[in-house]
Amino acid sequence: MLTEFFLRLKESGLPVSIKEYLTLVEGVKANLPEYSLDGFYYLSRACLVKDESNYDKFDRVFGAYFKGVTAIPDTLIAQIPEEWLRKQAELLLSEEDKRLVESLGGWEKLMETLRKRLEEQQGRHEGGSKWIGTGGTSPFGAYGFNPEGVRIGQSGSRNRRAVKVWDERQYRNLDDTVELGTRNIKVALKRLRKFAREGAADELDLDDTIRSTARNAGWLDIKMVPERHNAVKVLLFLDVGGSMDDHVKVCEELFSAARSEFKHLEYFYFHNFIYESVWKDNRRRNSERHPVLPLLHKYPADYKVVFVGDATMSPYEIAYPGGSIEHHNEEAGAVWLQRVLDVYSKAVWLNPQPEDRWEYFDSVRMTRQLMGERMFPLTLDGLDRAMKELGR
């Protein structure tokens, strides 16, 4: 089992060695994981991964290889995955049944009702349409269905209808070394170019060297110039998690292309909509936040801003204080987006959703309006139009 896992890591391109593998085997023999899958994860990562930049690749291989396993028993006997049992609580409704389930009617009503339920409920509940529980049509709980609710105690999104989530969720960083499936993205980004020579003179200027040598009667006179590079400065804000999980591949391709094309590139992550803070590392997003206001002073107004997100969320997340799905925001998301646009006049929003679906989402229409209609699909044509807009 461990040998096959080791080979999978090597096949994925991770630089793991036999010595590191033997160290992992010794750790397992000493029962350092204590028959826990979490313990084995941290032990194997500590033994096999030497560079934090490879954590994401390791996580993907680990997740795929040990999918459904909840423990590492002494005899490696397969157990019934906990996920199978948990899924039994899910409520299966037809589309007609779902249409009959009514929402509570607005953000204030939803949050006020939740406060009352927390005060009244005394124990666990499963099924039903009122209490906080599992497998029902209540607006509060997990593994059920409601067109407008608060998700509590569920590992991931199913119907994507929650307006707030009361669980800590893990997002992964985008891989900037991913091989591009197409060079078209880089070609489109090349439209946003403004070359300049800055810094130390470390590149041979052949033409000037020839002219200078000729003027010196043949005595070699070498001339150097700074390297020529793209001087355009870009702030990239990337939406991660939730519905954006469906678009990871194309976002990684865009991120990788942008890292190679723009020398002056700063990137930050957000979830669903921009608020008072963003982050650089998804593994530390709860402990290492970057307040947005200082960023607006740190990076001058000549930066060009690119938002990447599907803008598919509850409209409350854009228009209401406290509407954020994961935390209480003192000011509405629309206020923070406008602050960014007030500083940076050159800004676009790239949407990985097909353009013909945008009209089905109130949140997409709201975001598009706030951006002054500068929303473009994450396609070759959309990128081309976005770069032309930024280059005006």
Secondary structure by P-SEA (a helix, b strand, c coil): caaaaaaaaaaacccccaaaaaaaaaaaaaccccccaaaaaaaaaaaccccccaaaaaaaaaaaaacccccccccccccccaaaaaaccbbbbcaaaaaaccccccaaaaaaaaaaaaacccccccccccccccccccccccccccccccccccccccccccccccbbbbbbccccccccccaaaaaaaccbbbbbbbccccccaaaaaaaaaaaacccbbbbbbccccccbbbbbbbbbcccccccaaaaaaaaaaaaacccbbbbbbbcccccccccccccccccbbbbaaaaaaaccccbbbbbbccccccccccccccccccccccccaaaaaaaaaaaccbbbbbbccccccccccaaaaaaaaaaccccccccaaaaaaaaaaaac
